[in-house]
Amino acid sequence: MAFLVSSLTVLVMIFSRPISSISCDLPHSLGSGRQETFTALDQMGTISLLSCLKYRTDFKFPQKELDGSQFQEAQAISVLHEMLQQIFSLFHTERSSAAWNTTLLDRLCTGLHRQLEDLDTCLVQAMGEEKSALGTEGPALAVKRYFREIHLYLKEKKYSDCAWEIVRVEIRAAFSSLTSL
């Protein structure tokens, strides 16, 4: 649960910078599916967290690597894209379908996919406008390492229902912080 506080702080710092110089309308393009995705994530919880307390873990959100004070617009968009892509990949697996209501899981994945498609345009434009965006590799790599830890955790816990619930809460917190764009 330490993730929630640190990730909210970091991601708000990253994404609170104005992105208006990029010709795509980032908040508008992502806004349509955002609430639907958050609602699906929220509704997916079917297990009491109290029964899964022994499964809790700190996934070590990469706060230091995602220090938003040094980010350029393209870097922020790249990190957002990587976060959404990783969340989509996590829930768009055969193993995840065993743990969740398939209707809610489909709604979640569809919403994430739409947001990624919208964000792709902005990412291409931002990378074209900011040639110095090569620094996106560090923060995006940190996000990939964070999600690799989540994947390893699920594997270690044999993709149990409680492990998935802990991950759902973790991802819900991350997604919640992304909605503050």
Secondary structure as GFF3:
##gff-version 3
##sequence-region A 1 181
A	DSSP	alpha_helix	2	15	.	.	.	ID=ss1
A	DSSP	alpha_helix	26	43	.	.	.	ID=ss2
A	DSSP	three_ten_helix	49	55	.	.	.	ID=ss3
A	DSSP	three_ten_helix	68	70	.	.	.	ID=ss4
A	DSSP	alpha_helix	73	91	.	.	.	ID=ss5
A	DSSP	alpha_helix	94	97	.	.	.	ID=ss6
A	DSSP	alpha_helix	102	129	.	.	.	ID=ss7
A	DSSP	three_ten_helix	133	136	.	.	.	ID=ss8
A	DSSP	alpha_helix	137	156	.	.	.	ID=ss9
A	DSSP	alpha_helix	161	178	.	.	.	ID=ss10
###
